[in-house]
Amino acid sequence: MSVFPAPPAVLSGVDTVLLAMTTDAVPTSIGVTSGPLDRPATAPRLNWFLYRITPAPAFLNMEPPQTGFTTRRGKPPLSLTLHYLLSADPGEMTANGNEIEPVHDALTAVMVVMHESAILGPQTVVSSPDRTVSDLTDALEGLVEPLRITLDQVPLETLTGLWGSGLKSLRLSVAYEVSLVIVPSPVPFVPGPPVLEPVVAVIPSVGPKISGIVPAQGDAERPVFIAVTGLSDHVTIELSRTTGDPDDPTDGRPNPATTHSTGPWLLAPTPAAGGVTVTLPNAQLVPGRRVIQIANVANGLPAGAASIAFTVAPAVIGASGPLHPTQSVTLTVAHVLDAGEVNFLGMSVAYTRVTAATVSAVVPAGIAAYAGQHIPVSLTSGTVTGAPADLAVAP
């Protein structure tokens, strides 16, 4: 069962109008039908076939002309152009008969009617006795302008392709476009609350201007300095969220036990000479490229913002002990994925994720040459390699 009310039967409404106009224009000996091209027919008939529906481009972003933006601003109704094929089918053919002429004459009569009555409003008379479009169907009451019926120059290849998809031989056919066909939305419009009190914020600044960030890639263990000017007394600093990040327990979302964080991370700024310093809020942030945005705030409203790229990088925080060649070592880490590598002085080995904050790896045998010394050890996780940490090699 649909969650929306049933919309008006607009397509069948247009079919009804076309069939009524055609029936009124041809003798009773000629049948009038609508549907697929390959249905069997023993008697002569004219057939309307809706073979294509396209959007009406001119109305895609237009406000409803009857009401303007006071109703569904930015959400116009479904606007369509219908493409029909009108075919002359003589029915059963005899060896020496002339069954073609009656349907050709009927087709000519209908084409004249469509030409003379090419614009149809709700009160336009389309068939006898004095039946209007509204008399035939109430599905077209939501039109924003009259229906326009236009003879369409469809390429011969399209016509033969349509007939070739069925089981009957090619019949004389003409194509028509019917537009603008509007399908009113079944969902009632609910306007937002009115503006009760306009609020204007004025601050003596043109907004933040960021000139640099150090380091350009970092981790939760090291503060990040952002060189920025033009800050007001109140600012917000946000770090974009990436798929795979943990939930933020401080974001105030409803039902935190059953919902997940979706917004950016808030960074707490500390004033510094020439800018501010921030620290990443969580060591489990996924490594990768992100955006830091700084915005001035006045009277609770944003008043100018600037942003800069920043890369969260995997980091080695410490080791379970000195590095012993050919033995496993457990590293305390930040910002790692389940798969990656540990780089021991340029010698890379795959690590195994132990916990959210630790990985283990086998120390390469070549590290024995540095017994009693410190060597740089870094992590590669995803496409990012972090800064090295100096770790001691066992004597």
N, C-alpha and C positions, 0 to 999 in steps of 0.2 A: 504494500500500500504506500502510495507516494506521500511525502511530507508536505507537498504543495497542493493547493486546490487545483482542479482541472482548469486549464486555460480555455478560452473560446476556441471553437472548432473552425479556425480561420481557413485552413486549406480546403476542407470540404465545403466551406461557405463560398470560396471562389469557384470551386467546381460547380456548385449549384447555379451560380450566376451564369457561367459560360454555357452550361447545358441548357438553361432556360432560353438564353439568347439564340442558341443554335436551333433548338426545337421550334422556336417561333419563326425562324427564317426559312425552314425547309418544308417540303410537302410531307404528309403523313406516311408516304411510302418509303421515306428515308428514315432509318433508325438513327438515334443519337445515343452514344454511350461514352463512358470514360473508363480508362483502365489500360492494362498492358496491350501491346500491339499484336500479340500472337493469339488472342482469343478467337475461337472459331466463330464464323458468321455466315449464315446461309442467306441473309437478305442484305441489301445495300444499306450502308450506314456511314455516318461520320463519327470519328472517335477522338476524344481529347485524352492525351496522355501526358501527365506531369512527370517529366523525365529528369528534371534538375531543379535544385534550389540553391540560390547564391545570396550572400549578404548584400544589403543595399549600402554601398560604401558612403554615400553622402549623409547617411543618418547614423553612422556608427557612433559618433561622439557628439551628436546634437542633443540639446535639451528638448523635451516634449514641447512642441510649438503651442499647444493649447494652454499650458500652465507655466512654461519656462522653468527657472531654477527653484521655484517655490515648492516643488514636489520632489522628483527623483533626480536631483542634480548629480551630474556625472554618471548616471546610470540610465541611459535611454532604453526604451523597450526594444525587443527583438524585431529587427527590420529586415525584410526579405524581398527578393525578386524571384518570381516563379517562372519557370521555363516550360512551355507546353508545346506538344506536337499535335496538330490537327490533321488527321489522315482520312482520305476518302477510300473506303473499302467497298467494292462492288458486290461482295458476297460470292455466291456460287456462280462460276462462269460457265456458259454454254458454248458449244462448238461454233455456232454462227451468230450468237446474240450480240447485242450491243449494250451490255450492262454498265459500261464505263460512263457513258454520257450522263445518266441521271445523277450519279454521285459527283461528277465534275461540276454539273450545274448547281447542285446543292452546295458544294464547296465554294463556288463563286459567290453564291448568295450570302453565305456566312461571312466570307471575307469582306463583302461590302458592308454588312452590319457591323463588323468589328472596326472597320475604317470610319464609318459614320458615327459610331457610338464608342469612340476610343477612350473617353474620359467618363468615369462612372462615379457619381456621388451617391450617398445613401438614398436620396430621393429621386434618382434618375430612373425613368421608366425603361425597363429592359425587355419586357415581354407583355403580351396581351393576356388578359384585359387590364391594361394600365397597372401592371405589377412593377413595383420599384425594387431596388436592391434590398431595402429594409424589409419589404414584404416577403422576399424570398429567404432571407437569412438574417438573424440578429448577430451573427458572429463577426460582422464587419463594422460594428458600431464604433469600434475604437480607432478607426482610420484617422490619421492626422492630415491626410490630403486625399483627393479622389484617386480611385484606381485608374491606372493608365495601361491600356492594352496596345502593344506595339508589335507590328510585324517584324520578325527577327530574321536577319540574313545569316542563317546557320550554314556552314560549309557542307558541301555534298558528302564529304567524307564522314561527318558527324551523323548525317541522316542514314547513310548506308551502314554505319557502325551500329546505330540503334536498331535498325531492322535486322541486321545480321545477328544480333543477340537473341532474336526470337526464332520461331519456326515457320513464319509465313513469308511469302515473297514481298518484295518492295512495293509499296503503294505510294501514290502521290500524296505528299505531306507538306504542310507549311508550318513554320514555327512562330510562336508568339511569346512575348515577355509580358508579364503582369506585375506591376509595381505601383506604388509602394505598399507592400502588404505588412501590416503591423500586427504582432502578437502581443497584446497587453500582458503585463506582468501579473500573475495571480497573487503575488505577495503584496499586501497593502503597504503603502509608504508611511513610515513613522518619522515625523520630523524631529530633529534634535531640539533641546531646550533653547529658548531665546537667550540672547546676550543681555544679561541684566545690568552689568556694570563693566564698561570697557576699562582695561588695565593697560597702561603705557609705562614701560620701564625706560629710564634715561640714565646712562652712566657716562662718566668722562673718559671714554675709551673707544677706539675703533675696533676693538676685539683682540683676541690673542694673536700673536705672531711667533711661530716656532722657527728657530734658526738651526736647531740641531738636537741630537740625542746621543748620549754616551752611556753605555755602549749601544751600538745599533742592534745587537742581539745579546740577550741576557737571560737570567734565570732568577728564581725566587731567593737565592742566597746573596745576591749582590744588588745594591741600590742602583737605580737608573736615573741619570740626570738629564732633564729636558731643559734646553736653553729656550726661554720664552719671555716675551715682553707683552705689555698691554693687558695684564691681568687685573681684574677687579677684586674687591674684597672677598667675593664669594665665587668659587670656581668648582666645576666638576671635571674629573679626569676619568675617562672610560677606556678600557681595553676590550677590543672586540672578542666575542666568543667564537669558538671553533667546535665543530662536531667532534665529540669525544671528550670534551672538558667535563670535569665533575660538576655537580650542582653547587650553587653558592648558598650556604646556609643563612646568609644575611640579606638575601634579596627580597624578603618579605612576601614571597609568593603564597597564595592560598594552598592549603593542604600539602605541605612540603613532603609528607610521607608518600603521596601518590602522584605528585606532579614534579616536573623537572624545570630547571632554570632555562630561560630562553634569551634574556637580555644580556647586555655587556657587563663586564666586571668593573666595579668601581674601585679606583685606586686612591689611596689617601695621600695628598700632597704634603710635602714638607718644604717650606720656603728655603731657598738657597740663593747665593749671590748669582744674579743673572738668570734665575729660573727657579725650578722646583726639582725635588727628588721624589721618586716613588719606588715602591717595592712591589713585586708581583704578589698577588694575594694567596696563591696556592701553588705548591710544588708539584701538583699533578696536572697542571695545564699541559695540553697537548703541544708538542713542538711544532713550529711552523710560523709563517709570516702573518702578521696581524696589523691592526691600526690602533694607535692611541689618539684619542680626541680630547682636547681641552676646550671647555666652554665657560664663558662668563655667565653668571646668574644674577639677575636683578629682579626683585619682587617675585621670586619663584619662576621667572621666565628666562629662557636662554637669550643671551645678548651678545652674539658673536662667538664663533668657534674656529678652531684650527686643528689639523690632524697631521700625523707623521707615521711612517711605516716603522714597525718594530718586529723583530723575530725572537720568539721564545725558543731557547736552545737547550738541549739536554746538558746536564751538569753532573760532574763527579764531586760529591761532597766529602767523602772519606772512604777508608777501607777498613776491613775487619782486622787487619794486621799488616806487617811487611809483606812485600810481594816475593813469593817463592817460585822460581821457574818450574814449569810443568805441573804446578799445583793450582787448585782452584782458590779464587779469592772472592769474597763477597764485598761488593761496593755499595755504599749508600749514595743514592742518585736522586735527581729531580728531572721531571719533564721527559720521560722516556715512553716509548711504545713497547708493545710486547716483543717485538723483534728489532735487533740492531746489533751494533758492534762496539767493542771496547778497543781503543787504539793505544797500545803500549809503545810509546816512543816510535810511532809509525808502523808498528806491527799490529795488524787488526785481527781480532778473533770475535766470533759471534758470542753474544751473551745470552743467558737464560734469565727470564724474569722470575724472581723469587717472590717478592711482594710488590706493593705499589711503590715502595721507596727503595728497594734493593734489587740488584742483579748479581749473578755470579758468572765468572769466566775463568778459563784456564790461562795462567800466565805463560807466554811463549818462552821456549827454552833460551832464546837469544838474549833474554833479559839478564842471564847469568853474568854477562860481561860487565854489568853495572852494579855488581854486588856492593852493598854498603853505601850506595849513592841514592839520589832522588831522581826520578824520571817523570816527564810529563805524561799524564794519562787523560784521555778525553773519550767522549761518547759520540757515536753517530746513530741517530734515531730518525727514521724517515729519510728526508733529504737534508737534514740539518746536522752539522757537526759543532759541538759546543767547545767552549774554552777549556784548555787543559788544566788539570790540578796536579801538583807535584806530590808524588807518593814515594815512600821509601822502599828500596829493594833490600831484602834480607842479606846480611853479610855472608 
